[in-house]
Amino acid sequence: MSMETKPIKESLPRLSFIKSLRRKKMKKFEYKCVFILGLGERTTRILNEYGQSGWELVATSWVWHYFKREIN
């Protein structure tokens, strides 16, 4: 079983790509888990209030609603 090795020049573009990723700052988020019990209109009103405050709904599980928003 022989293993091929790549010349150093072929691996340089990959290295510069990795370095460029390190320079970019990752976005930071805060998260909130909210218990919302109600029917359509009430739930819609509450979700819209969170949306107006900058929260994005990312998941739901029964009556639990999970939100996130970016931290500046």
N, C-alpha and C positions, 0 to 999 in steps of 0.2 A: 504494500500500500504506500503510494508516494503522495506527499503533500506538496501542492504548488504554492510558492510564495510570490506575492505581488511585488513588483519593484516599488521602491520608495516613492517615486514620482506619481504613481497611480493612487497612493493613499493620501497625498497632500490635499486634493480637493475636499475629501471627506473631513480632514482635520480642520480646514478653514470653515467648513459648514458648522462643525461642532463649536468652534470658537465664536462664530456669529450668534449661535443660540445662547451661549453663556452671556453675551453682552445684552441681550434683550431681557427686560425685567418681566417677570411673570405677574399677571394680574392677581390681586388678592381679593378675597371675598369674605363676607360674613354671612352666616346662615341663621335661619329662624325656623322653628317648628311650631305650628299653630293648630290648635284643636278648634275646628269650625263645625258646629252642629246646626244644621238648618236646611231649609229647602232652597230651591233655585234662586229666588230673588234676594233673599238674605245673604246667601253664600256669594252671589255675584257682587252685591254691594260691598261686602267685606273684602273680597279679592280685588276689586277695583280700588278700594282705599289703600291696600298694601301696594298695588301697582303705582298709584300716584305718589307714594312715598319712596319709590325707587326699588321696591322689592320685585323680583321675578319668581313666579311659581315654577318650580322645577320638578316636583313630584307630589303625588297624593297617595294616601293609603287609608281607605275608609274615610274617617273624619279628620285625619291628620294631613296637614298641608305644609309642604316644605318649600321655603323661599331662600333666595340668595340675592345679594347685591354687592356690587364692587366697592371696595374700600379705596378711597383716593389718598 
